[in-house]
Amino acid sequence: MNAGDCLAGVATTALLILSLVLTGPARADDCQLRMGPYASQSAAELGVRQARGVGLKTSGIWGEGDVVSQIANRQYFFNVLFACSPT
C-alpha cells in the first residue's frame, strides 16, 4: 500500500466516523457497524484509534481470508459499537 492509498483510507474512515457521531442515537438493530476491509492490520489499527479518538467504542480487529490464501490476501475489519436502545 502506498502513502496515497493509506491517506485516502484514513480520510474516508475519518469522514465515516464523523457522520456516525452526527447522526444521533442508533436503533436497536443498529448496535454495531462493521468497518473495513482494510488491506493491513496496521491500517485497521489506525481506524480503531481514530474511532476511539472521537469517543466511539470499538471491537477488536479480526482478519478474514481463506486459510490457504497468502497473508497479502487477508482483509482486516473491526466494529464500531453503539448503545442499543429500544425503539
C-alpha positions in Angstrom: 0.0 0.0 0.0 1.4 3.4 -0.9 1.2 6.6 1.1 -1.6 8.0 -1.1 -3.8 4.9 -0.6 -3.2 5.0 3.1 -4.1 8.7 3.4 -7.2 8.2 1.3 -8.3 5.3 3.6 -7.6 7.4 6.7 -9.7 10.3 5.3 -12.6 8.0 4.4 -12.6 6.5 7.8 -12.5 9.8 9.5 -15.4 11.1 7.4 -17.5 8.0 8.1 -16.8 8.2 11.9 -17.7 11.9 11.9 -21.0 11.1 10.1 -21.8 8.4 12.6 -21.2 10.8 15.5 -23.6 13.4 14.0 -26.4 11.0 13.2 -27.6 10.6 16.8 -28.7 7.5 18.7 -28.9 4.2 16.9 -31.9 2.0 16.6 -32.0 -1.4 18.4 -31.0 -3.2 15.1 -28.1 -0.8 14.6 -25.9 -1.8 17.5 -22.7 -2.1 15.5 -21.2 -1.1 12.2 -18.6 -3.2 10.5 -15.7 -1.1 9.3 -13.4 -2.4 6.5 -12.0 -4.1 4.7 -8.5 -2.8 5.4 -5.6 -4.1 3.5 -3.3 -4.4 6.6 -3.7 -4.8 10.3 -1.9 -1.5 10.9 -4.4 0.4 8.7 -7.3 -1.2 10.7 -5.5 -0.2 13.9 -5.3 3.4 12.7 -9.1 3.3 12.1 -9.7 2.0 15.6 -7.6 4.7 17.1 -9.5 7.3 15.1 -12.8 5.9 16.2 -11.8 5.9 19.8 -10.3 9.3 19.5 -13.8 10.8 18.8 -15.3 8.8 21.7 -16.7 5.7 19.9 -16.3 2.2 21.3 -14.9 -0.5 19.0 -14.4 -4.2 18.9 -11.1 -5.8 18.4 -9.6 -6.2 14.9 -10.1 -9.5 13.1 -8.8 -10.8 9.8 -10.6 -12.7 7.1 -9.2 -14.7 4.3 -9.1 -18.2 3.0 -6.9 -20.5 5.1 -4.9 -21.3 2.0 -4.5 -17.7 0.9 -1.4 -15.8 1.3 -1.1 -13.2 4.1 -1.2 -10.5 1.4 -4.8 -11.5 0.6 -6.1 -11.1 4.1 -8.5 -8.3 4.9 -9.0 -6.7 8.3 -12.2 -5.4 10.0 -13.4 -4.0 13.3 -16.9 -3.0 14.5 -17.9 0.4 15.8 -20.3 -0.3 18.8 -23.4 1.7 19.7 -25.6 1.6 22.8 -28.7 -0.2 21.8 -31.9 1.4 22.7 -35.5 0.1 22.3 -37.5 1.9 19.6 
